[in-house]
Amino acid sequence: MSKLRVAVLGAKGRIGAEAVRAVEAAEDMELVAALGRGDKLETLAETGAQVAVELTTPASVMDNLDYCVRHGIHAVVGTTGWTEERLAQLTGWLESSPETGVLIAPNFSIGAVLTMKFAQIAAPYFESVEVVELHHPNKVDAPSGTATRTAQLIAEARRAAGSAPAPDATATALDAPAARTSTACPCTPSACAACWPTRRSCWAARARP
């Protein structure tokens, strides 16, 4: 049986390096390219990559996916920073290449995925729900894709259950549907000056029905 030819974009990053090791350890996969910043995207086509694992930055992901879709290379995306506009643009690209698949995964950790699922199940049983994230000082995106997706799932669950609106009616809207930021903290979604140097982000997403 032939092995799946896999490329990793963002291979020199913390998660990218783990992805490289995972692909190399898999018996049914072959690592054909490990690209970092400055490397040519053309390497994907030249090496015959069938799947690209995209683990770069929000500033790079769209160009990378544009290339993949145009060349019929499937993609598994761990990069965050997704908005409705970006998703719509990607959907438009995929309509021109219906046999190409793109999977966007907010988190690859089993623990995180279970946490998101448990939060979704529990959300309708509480008066209000808050997502508070704590991350390292060098994290590129805040709020993270995991926090944003968790807030979306909570909001969807509360909406489906007909839950009453959460009591903090003065909160402001975020880009994420049905997610809100807490007004009780001076932090912004991208930085937390009050908590520096640990940069403990007390950004909170309050999910509403």
Protein Blocks (a to p, Z undefined) as FASTA:
>chain_A
ZZdddddehklmmklmmmmmmmmmpmkbccfbdcdehiafklmmmnopabdcddbbfklm
mmmmmmmmmnopacddfbghiafklmmmmmmmmmmmmmbccdddfbfcfklmmmmmmmmm
mmmmpfbdcddddddfklfbdcdfklmmmmmmmmmmmmmnopacdfblmbccdfbehiac
dfkbcbdfkbcfklpcklpafbdcdddZZ
